[in-house]
Amino acid sequence: MSGVVVHIRVQGKVQGVGFRDYTRRQARALGLGGFVRNLVDGSVEAQAIGDRDALESFVAAIERGPSTGRVDQCLVDWHQATMSYGEFEVRTFQGMS
């Protein structure tokens, strides 16, 4: 899968509230590839690839978040795809790099 890539870092009450599963469901419903994972600082990182319209819908869903959590800040960066992903997946916990 190729196209445009969006990288999102979400801060707030986003760990332990089903945020990663919510993110995966949103991405798969929109036909996006990529990943989501928790970061050591308590934030969640997601990267998705697909067409721009689907990605904009994805960003809007992430900014809302699941009803069990709270999104305080959503940092969004757009890039032209230089890689490809298969199905959207939840990755294991990742320390900050």
GUDO-501611 format. One record per residue (C-alpha): residue in three letters; z, y, x. Coordinates in Angstrom, 1 decimal, padded with zeros to 4 digits. Layout:
   code        Z        Y        X
    ALA        Z        Y        X
...
This chain:
   code        Z        Y        X
    MET    000.0    000.0    000.0
    SER   -000.9    003.4    001.4
    GLY   -001.2    007.0    000.3
    VAL    001.5    009.7    000.5
    VAL    005.0    009.1    001.7
    VAL    008.2    010.7    000.4
    HIS    011.4    010.5    002.3
    ILE    014.6    011.3    000.3
    ARG    018.2    011.6    001.4
    VAL    020.6    011.8   -001.5
    GLN    024.2    013.0   -001.3
    GLY    026.9    012.9   -003.9
    LYS    028.6    009.9   -005.6
    VAL    025.7    007.6   -004.7
    GLN    027.3    004.5   -003.1
    GLY    029.1    001.8   -005.2
    VAL    027.6    003.0   -008.4
    GLY    024.3    001.0   -008.6
    PHE    022.2    003.8   -007.1
    ARG    020.1    001.5   -004.9
    ASP    019.3   -000.9   -007.7
    TYR    018.5    002.1   -010.0
    THR    016.2    003.4   -007.2
    ARG    014.4    000.1   -006.8
    ARG    013.8   -000.2   -010.6
    GLN    012.4    003.3   -010.7
    ALA    010.1    002.6   -007.8
    ARG    008.8   -000.7   -009.0
    ALA    008.2    000.7   -012.5
    LEU    006.0    003.3   -010.9
    GLY    004.2    000.8   -008.6
    LEU    005.6    002.2   -005.4
    GLY    006.3    000.5   -002.1
    GLY    009.1    001.3    000.3
    PHE    012.9    000.9    000.6
    VAL    016.3    002.3   -000.2
    ARG    019.5    001.9    001.8
    ASN    023.1    003.2    002.1
    LEU    023.9    005.3    005.2
    VAL    027.2    005.4    007.0
    ASP    027.9    009.0    006.0
    GLY    028.0    008.0    002.3
    SER    024.5    009.2    001.5
    VAL    021.5    007.1    000.4
    GLU    018.1    007.1    002.0
    ALA    014.9    006.2    000.3
    GLN    011.3    006.1    001.5
    ALA    008.5    005.4   -000.9
    ILE    004.7    005.3   -000.6
    GLY    002.1    005.6   -003.3
    ASP    000.0    008.2   -005.2
    ARG    001.4    011.8   -005.5
    ASP    001.9    011.7   -009.3
    ALA    004.0    008.5   -009.2
    LEU    006.0    009.8   -006.3
    GLU    006.8    013.1   -008.1
    SER    008.0    011.1   -011.0
    PHE    010.1    009.0   -008.6
    VAL    011.7    012.1   -007.0
    ALA    012.6    013.4   -010.5
    ALA    014.3    010.1   -011.4
    ILE    016.2    010.1   -008.1
    GLU    017.3    013.7   -008.6
    ARG    018.8    012.6   -012.0
    GLY    020.3    009.4   -010.6
    PRO    022.0    006.7   -012.7
    SER    024.6    007.7   -015.3
    THR    027.3    006.0   -013.1
    GLY    026.7    008.3   -010.2
    ARG    026.3    012.0   -009.3
    VAL    023.6    013.6   -007.2
    ASP    024.9    016.7   -005.5
    GLN    021.9    017.2   -003.1
    CYS    018.5    015.6   -002.7
    LEU    016.6    016.4    000.5
    VAL    012.9    015.6    000.1
    ASP    010.2    015.5    002.8
    TRP    006.6    014.7    002.1
    HIS    004.2    013.1    004.7
    GLN    000.8    011.6    004.8
    ALA    001.1    007.9    005.1
    THR    000.8    006.4    008.6
    MET    002.3    003.1    007.7
    SER    002.2    000.7    004.7
    TYR    004.9   -001.1    002.7
    GLY    004.8   -004.0    000.3
    GLU    007.1   -004.2   -002.7
    PHE    010.0   -001.7   -002.9
    GLU    013.2   -003.3   -001.5
    VAL    016.9   -002.7   -001.1
    ARG    017.7   -002.8    002.6
    THR    021.1   -003.4    004.2
    PHE    023.5   -000.7    005.2
    GLN    022.3    001.5    008.0
    GLY    024.2    003.6    010.5
    MET    022.9    007.1    011.2
    SER    020.3    007.3    013.9
